[in-house]
Amino acid sequence: MTELEKARDFARTATGEELSGLLYHPAPQVLLALLDNPAFDESKLVLLLARKDLPGEILEEIASRKILLKSYAVKKALLFHPRTPRLIALRLLRDIYLMDLVQFALSPTASAELKRNAEQQVIARLPQLPLGQRIALARRGPARIAGALVAEGHAQVLPVALDNPFLTESQVLKALAREKPPVQVVQAVANHRKWSQSYNVRLALVRNPSAPLAIVLALLPELTVSDLRELAAPGVVPDNLAKYLQAEVLRRMRASQARAAKLSQPDRDALAAKTQDDESAHKEEHRGERESGLHGNRGPQKSDHHT
């Protein structure tokens, strides 16, 4: 009998410290034999699953034994293992508690697909959650969950979600793009110290049919003339708002003409060239911001997990 065969047979009957020592054996055959040991209990199995170098065949064998998966601690440890096969992980997600799903979605080792699945399960449960849990999720949940809570517009949850360090611009824009978002969402975003400074968010607020006129008018001076003209095109915004946009464009043109009238001809030419260059640079800068928003501004990266 070889040494490996002896170790495998010993793994089936070992107890106490000898059993604990076998948890770190390098041979998969020995580790598989441990699963047949009557003394190999839940706590030992969780310790085994803490090994990041476990072969996939061990993980698959654990997942195939229903008696082992009766333990929630084992299910969680198996889900969080970086080498757990995708289909097994997807199956396990259905049985994981809410806050553990959130923890998994923030895990740096989980795949993007599994994180999205975990987040979607949390989002589906949001309407049934008590207020305290929703506030906790708004404070530290991943970007997509925070964005979903922003979109709901709950008075006590909304400000917390907007301050979430994982919330991304793309999720804020998604909340504003929903059909008839709550007015309180629009107002909260427009007044937020961070998101109100985003050019893409300002554009979205002006486009939003739920935005109060006072908010829209306050934002118009912050937009480029080219964007104002695009927004004023037929069918983009309501006709009454388009009139304000056209008036702002006209005001800018008159102000520019008035400044130019006070200058000498060489200075006028220089001003015209500078204005054109500034407008082009401004438009190019915000085109980049829009593309960043469309592709998911990642925001603070403590895990995403910005979407």
Buried (B, 14 or more C-beta within 10 A) or exposed (E): EEEEEEBBEBBBEBEEEEBEEBBEBEBBEBBBBBBEBEEBEBEBBBEBBEBEEBBEEBBBBBBEEEEBBEBEEBBBBBBBBEBBEEEBBBBBBEEBEBBBBBBBBBBEEBEEEBBBBBBBBBBEEBEEBEEEBBBBBBBBBBBBBBBBBBBBBBEEBBBBBBBBEBBBBBBBBBBBEEEEBBBEBBBBBBEBEEBBEBBBBBBBBBBBEBBBEEBBBBBBEEBBBBBBBEBBEEEEBEEEBBEBBBBBBEEBEEEBEEEBEEEEEEEBEEBEEEBEEEEEEBBEEBEEBBEBBEEBBBBEEEBBBBB
